Amino acid sequence: MKPETASNPNPVDHGEVIPQARRKMSWAWLFPLLAAAATVWLFYSNWRASGPEIEVVFDSAPGIQAGKTSLLYRGMKAGNITGMHLDSKFEKVVVVIRLKAFASALAREGTAFWIDQPVVELGQTSGLDALIQGNSIKARSGTGPPTYHFIGQPRPPLTPLESPALVLRLHAEEVPFVDRGSPLFHRGVIVGQVEDKGFDPDGRPYLRVVVDSDYVGTVRANSRFWPVPGSSLKVGRNGVKIDMMGLKTILLGGLEFDVFETPGEMVHDEASFFLYADKNTARAIGPPVIISFRSALGLEAGTTEVRYLGLTVGLVKSLAPNNAEHLVEAEVRFRPGFEFLATTGTAFTLIRPRIALNGISGLETLVTGVYIDSTPGPGTEPATRFAGRTYGEDGSLTSEAEASSTTITLHGKNIPPLGQGAPVIYRGLVAGQVTKTFLGPNKTPNLKVVIRPEFAEALSAKSRFWPVPPASIEVGSGTLNLDIAGVEALMQGALAFDEFGGPNQADAQDSRYQLFASKAAAQATSDPIRVSFENGQGLVAGQTQVRHLGLPVGLIDTLETKNDRVEAEIRFNAGCESLLRKGTVFSIVRLKVSLDGVTGLETALSGVYIECVPVGDGTPTREFTGVSMAEATFREIAQQGLEIVVTTPQTNISEGAPVSYRGLTVGKIGRKVLASDGRLVGLRAIIDRPYAGLIRENTKFWNPGGVQISMGFISFKVQSPWLESLGGRGIAFATPEDLGPRVKSGHEFELNAKPRREWLRWSPELSAQE
Amino acid sequence: MSPSDRPRYQLACALVAAGIILYIPANVVPVMTMTVVGQVEPLTVLGGVQELYDSGLAPMAGIVFLASIVVPFCKLAALSWLLLMQGSTAWQRQRAAVRRIVHLVGCWSMVDVFLLSVLAAVGQLGVLASVRAEPGALFFAAVLVCTLFASESYKPRMIWQTKESLPT
């Protein structure tokens, strides 16, 4: 171009070539300049956004791909995997990571790198997002000096976001079953987790525990740790208690800690603690006290408790024989606050179950285990050695203050096998206890009972005593009552007393009372009456009840046979004397199954009983004759209505069948008897009192048996009266309009086979006459 | 060359130079990021070809390789050659043919960029998959734009404008 311009022969054209050419060149060449600038900027910004390159060594790197896998820090992409290679020994994988600029602070000592992959462990699941997104490498920042070589963690740390605030080491003779992730409790709150377990250089096992940063303050220098069992079964006097921790604890176990004294100083990282065997052991931290016993029977190191006023105040830590004195020395430690028991004068007594002729003691230890009871004495000087005693060997330890109590004697033909110390119950309260059993003068067994002073008023001349069975099933009419007394009564029986009116106990003045066989017997306070029965099957003296309107009112006291009849002596409860009048019907209620139905079903469970129905207002008497159930029922009904007799040569109408008037049942057949001359059968029917006016001398009775079929215009009706009561049809009657005179009780009528047509049209007006 | 064509020639030269510079980052920096079920994968042009080839789509890979790498490269090379040969009388016919081919191919050169933009728009399946254009795509497009304008400003008559042919 320049040559061209120069070769231009035009003389006018001169001197302007170079500037013009330069001006033309300048703007177009901005493009490559811009391109270069953009490229440089791109590479520069890329370079600026990337931090240092680090190397992390893993045992294996599953699912990690160079160029694709990311390094995540708190969920943010903090770097890229730029390369992977094996180390020189082919044992490890070296992952090269290019950090992003903002994450270059991760290149510090203490930063943890781990491969995030799905982990499903007992009680812990992590890395589920990796199932979808593929594995990644995650990091938790450290705080050490810069470094570029790291050892990868074999599995995710328990606290993936930040380094644990407090790591503790728990030493133990034997670590309990806990696993990584097992919770650490403090008063029920999960404050940390078990991270690791292993062995010290000297072979002792240890646990590493991580405490969450929020709860660092809960761990003090004098905190005590113990393992929490997944579930525990506690058998105490008050029953069985099953304690279940959460599912996680059941699966993984757990640890708990607490401070039992005034909280100490805060602890530093990597502090060491001892892991106690259980909570009781952890709590017993007082100075050791040696108590020697003659026998270690029942004592168990780490389990046997020391009690004071029933409270657990310490624990037997260890047991060692003292060969010189043939004793067993128990090392006891008290809980904080109970060290005052370690003073001279305190008596330590080993309580264990003892069954001897003079009674049973320490019974609760059967379920709660043997324990050591402590009773502080007058001494105040601290002591560390004590001679223990064993209950029962050195005389009675605990007894009621007998001086102010009332002591009474109970006698009976038969006393239940009650132990010494068996409770005496007054309306549910323990009012005293049995102190002694002995054989009295007339070979009658006797019980000595102490009643506490505060119950002295409850005891009177009218008090009646009876033994409480450990468990009883009471079947009333329609109810079933299962009664189980408490554990103590179950083991050693109990007595109860109350007053039910009735006469004074004859010899109550000299504190002698009769012991009745049962509560029902104690309640039956009246003088005995005699009832004779034809058949005494099912009657049991002392058990068979007498009921009135379904309620028990008395009890058979004795049974004997006299003149081919059974004579029952019955005592009534207080307030039931009005039943004892002439005319009162006694009948034995037994289970009876017939086509009419089933009656007395409750006797299948409760046994037979005697039903007593007062009929009429006779004079008071004490001698009765029992009748059959049907007769009793009839007498009862007869009292309420008009009794008539309908005679017929033969009938299949059964007792209890209805007597109907125009289809309305107004009475029923009570009894079926053979007429006196034996030619006819008499149906003794009872007409209910309101309908008695319907029966006149000219009333006609018939047997409505059979099937009546009547056809209407649109309906077809079948009447079959005998369906009313299966197996027995009733009888029907009608009375003409010209009413005859009223009948007296026992009037006889004839039963017609069929009604005449006009009978059915009779409709007398009764209201005027009524 | 005629004085009136000198700016054209300058512009073509400058654009080709810019194209060559931009060609480097366009092939080094990822052009797009594919996120498939959470797995983030940044792809360069060559990486994309590799990916296609690895997934058994060899013909596809070939096409993309041709369209995205070979063709732009050849265009830049051809334009450079044409511009360097300016004024020479050698290969004039061949140069005219080459220029024609370059011009013709230029019509289709933006197909890649277009494809990427469609892919980025369509490939938004929420969590399952997404496609996002990266800065590389911008550079790639810039290369193509440079070559387009360069071949546009390089007129065929320039081939024939030699010292001898110019009127004096």
Interface residues (C-beta under 8 A of the other chain):
Chain A: M1 P3 E4 T5 S7 N8 P9 A21 K24 M25 A28 W29 L30 F31 P32 L34 A35 A36 A38 T39 L42 F43 N46 K68 S70 K77 D129 I132 Q133 G134
Chain B: M1 P3 R6 P7 Q10 L11 C13 A14 L15 A17 A18 G19 I21 L22 I24 P25 V29 V37 G38 Q39 V40 E41 P135 F139 A142 C146 K163 L166 T168
